[in-house]
Amino acid sequence: MKYQTWLSDYFGNRKTERLGQAFCNDFIKQPWPELYYEEDVNKAETEIYYWLCDNQYIEQLPQKVR
């Protein structure tokens, strides 16, 4: 799954969760409270982008953890 596909699904269907919360629930195995509780969508999106780049998930997202 590509990030833009996941992001479209988030904005279309998961408005009860913060962006960082949804990303952590789907893809992060260890606690990441700074992203999980981030209320600013732009800041959360930036953090997610850097995490994806740092972990070499440029083309595809990692497998979901849950």
Backbone hydrogen bonds, N-H to C=O, Kabsch-Sander energy under -0.5 kcal/mol:
donor,donor_aa,acceptor,acceptor_aa,energy
6,W,2,K,-2.2
7,L,3,Y,-3.0
8,S,4,Q,-2.3
9,D,5,T,-2.1
10,Y,6,W,-2.4
11,F,7,L,-2.6
12,G,8,S,-1.8
13,N,9,D,-2.6
14,R,10,Y,-2.3
17,E,14,R,-1.7
22,A,18,R,-2.5
23,F,19,L,-2.4
24,C,20,G,-2.7
25,N,21,Q,-2.6
26,D,22,A,-1.8
27,F,23,F,-2.9
28,I,23,F,-0.6
28,I,24,C,-1.3
29,K,27,F,-0.5
35,L,32,W,-0.8
36,Y,32,W,-2.6
37,Y,33,P,-2.3
38,E,35,L,-1.1
41,V,39,E,-0.7
44,A,40,D,-2.5
45,E,41,V,-2.6
46,T,42,N,-1.9
47,E,43,K,-2.3
48,I,44,A,-2.5
49,Y,45,E,-2.4
50,Y,46,T,-2.4
51,W,47,E,-2.2
52,L,48,I,-2.7
53,C,49,Y,-2.4
54,D,50,Y,-2.9
55,N,51,W,-1.9
56,Q,53,C,-1.5
57,Y,52,L,-3.3
58,I,56,Q,-0.6
61,L,1,M,-2.7
65,V,26,D,-2.8
66,R,26,D,-0.5
